[in-house]
């Protein structure tokens, strides 16, 4: 069996942009919170989580920070 991947396979611009920005934010600031998943792709989400992204489902899940 031969599998051919199309030239345009991959994320759409919006998802690619969101993932890039999330990775940059994690790199620059460490732990970063996201309300819901950025993408419906388990492998992508796991990779971003390893870089510091924390997915929450309710704004009340944000930790209280004092500065």
N, C-alpha and C positions, 0 to 999 in steps of 0.2 A: 504494500500500500504506500502510495506517495501522498504526502501532505504538502500543499502549497499555501503559503501565507501571502495574502494580497499586499500590494505596496502600501495601501492606506490602512492596514491593520493597526490597531492600538486605540488609545483613548482619544476622545474628541477634545477639541481645544479647551473647553471649559473644565473638564476633569483634569487634563494635563496641567492646566494653569493652577487649579486648586491644590493639587498634589505638590507641585513645585513650590508654591507659596507656603504650604504647611511644613514641608521639609526645611525650607529656609528659616521659617519662624522657630522651629524646634532647634535648629543648629545655632541660631543666634541667641535664643532665650531659654533653651532647655524645655522643661515641661510646658506644653501648650495644650489648651483645651479647645475642643470642637463640639458643637451641639449637633449630634447625629453624625453618621458616617459621611465621609467625603465622596466615596465611591462604593458601588455595590460589587466590589471585587475583594474577596476575602484576603488573597495574597497581598494585594496592594495595601490594604488597611493594616495587615500585620507588619509589613515593612515600615510603614510610617509610625506605627505604635512603638516599634523598637527604637525609633529615633526620638521618642518623647511625646508623641501625640496621645492625649487622653480624650476618649470619646465619652461624652455625657449625654443623657437623654432629657435632662431637665435642668434649667438654670440654677435651681436650688442645690444641685450637686457640686457647684463650684466651691472650692475651699475658701474660707474667710481668711483674708490676708491683712495684716497690719503693717503699715509702712512707717 
